[in-house]
Amino acid sequence: MTRIHRLLLPLAALLALTACGGSSPSTTATPSSQPSTNFGTTLLAQVTRDGVGGCWGYTAPDGARYALMGTAKGVLVVDLRDPAAPRVVEELDGPTNTPQPGIYWREMRVHGHYAYVSAEQTNVRGGVMVIDLGGLPAAVRFVRSFTPRDGQLNAHTLDIDPATGLLYLQRYSNLPAPGGRPLPHDEEPFGSAGSGSIEIWDLKGDPENPAYVTTFNQNHFVHDMTARNGRCYVAEGYDSAYSIWSVADPRQPALLLRWSTTPGHFAHNIWPSGDGSFVATTEEVPKGVPARLWSLNGSNPPTPRGSIRLGNGTPHNVQIEGNRAYLSHYAMGLVVADISNLDQPVILANRDTSPFTGPDYEGCWGVYKFPGQPLMLGSDIQRGLFVVSLAVP
């Protein structure tokens, strides 16, 4: 991001901004002259787009599957009923006023037949976009965008707890309500150490008009969070820490645990196992830091276990289903690892999405695994949507 130069951040922070979408495409990466390392996967299809951010999937009540992906234009919705012949249903307009050409970070989650999309841009449909997927496969409907409680339109990430219908929205401000010091435009997309919070919005009553519940984890950097089964797992970015919260009472989330990772590392994302006994994390900065596995020990510090990395690449995000970890691994593409033995993860599959190689921040940014299905999506910053079939059990 050109804005980082005006902020004069220290080197570690500068690297973090580049990693989270700060460099223009191909700024530092080196094109690969090596053959693909693909194994355990079959590429079914690719839908080319640029300015790509996150991706997610939607399974309709009839079992039909669809992909959603952030693009330079907005949000791409793709019909995957025949995954080898995907059909673009629509590419909805979203906010586009990025100060860095080619960088349009968006994340999306689905609850019921609605998708909720965050963006770091703030103009057309700025705020959290609400999209009705109920008309698929024929069409989708943009419902509205709602403004976060603190009045700042942009957000890097969001997540939804399927068990509770609560949406968690990452904030760069500490403000629980409009007012106070507005963030300068240059500061909004990434915040600073010791500054940030999470807003909770309730989707159950009226999914088209979410209701604000509360703001928590104030005065801690928030980069990403995963909400599952009444708990919120938070990656605290520049604070080089992770935290876990009980949201048994959504009005008063309670801190259960906070622990530090390596000082100077950027705590990027965190994902719990299905039973909540362990988590996987990615740190992203410095380059080439593996994804880590941690056994949870109640209120005591977690126990570090094994790690996951393909070659000398940099894992970006990790998700867990059963005893498998699914990673978007930047220049190395999509990676699947067996984590049955937390101390010795085994890489089972790879699908390279990028012509680049090494630890740089180019290539695969988002990953989504359809639950219970050997079908995975990847979103590549420069090359678009990848639809992949998994050969691994």
Sequence and secondary structure as in RCSB ss.txt:
>XXXX:A:sequence
MTRIHRLLLPLAALLALTACGGSSPSTTATPSSQPSTNFGTTLLAQVTRDGVGGCWGYTAPDGARYALMGTAKGV
LVVDLRDPAAPRVVEELDGPTNTPQPGIYWREMRVHGHYAYVSAEQTNVRGGVMVIDLGGLPAAVRFVRSFTPRD
GQLNAHTLDIDPATGLLYLQRYSNLPAPGGRPLPHDEEPFGSAGSGSIEIWDLKGDPENPAYVTTFNQNHFVHDM
TARNGRCYVAEGYDSAYSIWSVADPRQPALLLRWSTTPGHFAHNIWPSGDGSFVATTEEVPKGVPARLWSLNGSN
PPTPRGSIRLGNGTPHNVQIEGNRAYLSHYAMGLVVADISNLDQPVILANRDTSPFTGPDYEGCWGVYKFPGQPL
MLGSDIQRGLFVVSLAVP
>XXXX:A:secstr
 THHHHHT  HHHHHHHIIIIIS TTSS EE  S    BSEEEEEEE  SS   EEEEE TTS EEEEEE SSEE
EEEE SSTTS EEEEEEE     SSTT   EEEEEETTEEEEEES  STT SEEEEE TTTTT  EEEEEE  TT
S    S EEEETTTTEEEEEESS  SSS S    TTTTTT  TT  EEEEEE SS TTS EEEEEESTTS   EE
EEETTEEEEE BTT EEEEEE SSTTS EEEEEEE STT BB EEEE TTSSEEEEE  BSTT  EEEEEEETTE
EEEEEEEE STT    EEEEETTEEEEE BTT EEEEE SSTTS EEEEEE   SEESSSS SEEEEEE TTSSE
EEEEETTTEEEEEEE   
